[in-house]
Amino acid sequence: KAGVTQTPRYLIKTRGQQVTLSCSPISGHRSVSWYQQTPGQGLQFLFEYFSETQRNKGNFPGRFSGRQFSNSRSEMNVSTLELGDSALYLCASSPSWRGKDIQYFGAGTRLSVL
Amino acid sequence: GESVGLHLPTLSVQEGDNSIINCAYSNSASDYFIWYKQESGKGPQFIIDIRSNMDKRQGQRVTVLLNKTVKHLSLQIAATQPGDSAVYFCAEKAAGNKLTFGGGTRVLVKP
């Protein structure tokens, strides 16, 4: 069974631009969560989607948004990029929104904002 | 978990020795705990989990201990191998799928 797939693996953008990242969960998984990883702040929860609905949201500004499609694939969007948005963005999938399922992570998208 | 910022604590261990990685968690309401391993250029990889109604769980070469009284979690790796070199994160869940991660510990295995 294929794992969580994130595309693209690397992105370089400039300040003020916007970016869209994509995540394909493990087949059969319906919950997708997004995390931001930086050296300074570590791994921080962005949001979680299940059945095309946002179930939970972390403490990030409104410039960070996401959505989930009927096939469970998810995208996250960051608008008006800032230098501080440079990070590894990780997607994790699990079968359901129940908290006791194991979450499996993709390899991430490395975003560099210049 | 608590973030330790830019400078990850590092555990240097001789190949074949046992490793113990510690983690303090912050939320008394957390009822599910997970250890992840992250190698360079990869996403976190699940190692082992434990529910709050347990105090110990064993896997293959790994053991997780949970002390709810002092909100402490530890991961023990037996007979550490070069492939165990990575950053290890503890994570806690209180509700839903939101994971709150600790700052991480880097494990370096010396041959």
Interface residues (C-beta under 8 A of the other chain):
Chain A: V4 S31 S33 Y35 P39 G40 Q41 G42 L43 Q44 F45 E48 R55 N56 G58 L90 A92 S94 W97 R98 G99 K100 D101 I102 Q103 Y104 F105 G106 A107 G108
Chain B: S3 V4 G5 L6 D31 Y32 I34 Y36 G41 K42 G43 P44 Q45 F46 D49 R51 F89 A91 K93 A94 A95 G96 N97 K98 L99 T100 F101 G102 G103 G104
